[in-house]
Amino acid sequence: MAITVLLSFTALNAQIKNATTESVKIYGNCGMCESTIEKAGNVKKVVEVDWNKDTKMATLTYDTSKTNQDEILKRIALAGYDSDQFLAPDDVYAKLPGCCQYDRVKKSETTKVEIIEDHTSHSHDGTTDKPTETKQEVNQLKAVFDSYFELKDALVKSDGNLASAKAKELLNALNTVQMNKLSNEEHIIWMKVMKDLAFDTEHIEETKDVGHQRDHFNTLSDNMYQLLKVSKQDTPTYYQHCPMANGGKGANWLSKEDAVKNPYYGSQMLSCGKTVETIK
């Protein structure tokens, strides 16, 4: 068994660059807890979490150049599970299924826990740190959206090489988002779409075939729309629709310009489509 575990960790480390492995205690009860904890912590090619419901110990294997233990444990806390470093918000814990509501242990460390609770419950404590944190939140997601728009422009040009390069930049932006600096609304959507965003972006990066890139850009845009809708923007964003794309089913995209420049057809039908929503 020890040899099997060693081999599995060796294979995992080969998939994650700059990998380090650490063990931490995360509180929970059952197999459902295990699924939620691992899903909250995992990020493809960046983080792999393996939690044991009997020992309550989690093995974290992660890329040290892209994340750290605190960021992983904050995501897990936001899903409802305490660790010795971070407490889950009370309202999130209360919504766990009955079988998952473990006995909570009071922690003496509270400073880091307040970071999670401030962003989750919007507590009005009168501190002056929040404007600075809000600015950081916007800047983080701004890099994601800016990379998306550059990818869209590459597809408008039907340039598969450029689209692949811009997808790589988008993937880097996605991997550097710090969950604890997002607003509550952003957190909820981010947890829902982050894996799909990474999945589609990776596929766009891995190919130079514009047709295949456009297939993934379709679903990428749907998830990016959900995220942008809950994020504060300095300028309007236009949600646009082409009825002919996606095999006649139609497809959407986001643009900083009201004028239509179709990323699904490029010069073939550059102006095909219309603005269906203006997001301010």
C-alpha angles and dihedrals in degrees: 000000000000090000091050092051091047092051092048091052091047091053091046093050089052089058095047117061120223087012125188126176126214136170122223136168117250120180121234143116120223152014091282088056089050091054094048095045094049094044092050093049102039122096117175112257090353109062135016119184123193114185125189114211093202099052096026086224122135126202111215118198113181147155105260092204092061108032145358140218094268093056092050094048092047091056090049091048090052087056089057106268126120125218128182088263103042136030121214115240109267094236092053092048090049091058094056115110113267093253090055098051099106124189106276119225119212112242126210091209108082107151097083093039090060090060090063095042094048092057095040103045099025091230114197101224097149096239121149096222096086099079089055092048092048090053090052091050092054092046092053095054092038089067089052094049094043090054090048092053091050089051090050091052090051090054090048085059090046087231107151094183093052092044090054091051093048090048089056089054090049091051090053090050091050092050094052097053109119109218096205091062095056123097119251092259091048091048092055094051093040092056088050099048109022096095094046091048090053092044095054093041092052091051092050090049094048096057138050091201105115093201092056091043090054092051090059093039087063095062092034089059093049091055094041088054091057091051096045092050091066096041127089113242130194093215134028121273122208122221107208135189136207112196094198100053125094094039093308094309091104131240136217137215141177124245138179089216127069090212109092118246106171115222092190097060107015114190091355091073104356097164098039108128142034142239110266099176139016112213115204 
